[in-house]
Each structure stands twice: as structure tokens, then as C-alpha cells.
Amino acid sequence: MTKFNDEFIHEVKNHWIENKGKVKYVAETGIHLKRTTSKKYGLQDLADHFNITEGQARRLLYVKSKGEQNERKL
């Protein structure tokens, strides 16, 4: 398992908080019935931005944050 330093973890979390759910682009799809679909910023986009895998990004956001909450309670 890859270890990440605390600065990188905070950078990833802050970037996720700032961009989570923002619309990346809106596209018009459909042949007979035209629809507009919007692509939102997701976990795979976060992983691509920092050049890590999606599993590593998920671990940084969710697993590491639970560990920090346990440390705060002590």
C-alpha cells in the first residue's frame, strides 16, 4: 500500500471539497430526441488530476478521514 504524506492528503481533500459535484461540461446527446447531459466532477476526475488510482483517491478521502476523526476523539 502506498503511503502519502499529510500535506498531499490535505491538498487532495481541499481540491475535492472545492470541486466535488461541479459541472465539468454540458453535452447535447441523442439522435431523434435531443437531450442535454452534464458531466459532474467525480472521484475518477480527482484521481486523474493527481495522477493516482481511483482506489487511492477513495482511501485518501474516506479511510484517512475516519482515522483522523478517531484521533480527535482521544
Secondary structure as UniProt FT lines:
FT   HELIX           6..19
FT   TURN            20..21
FT   STRAND          23..29
FT   STRAND          35..40
FT   HELIX           43..50
FT   HELIX           54..58
FT   HELIX           59..63
FT   HELIX           64..73
//
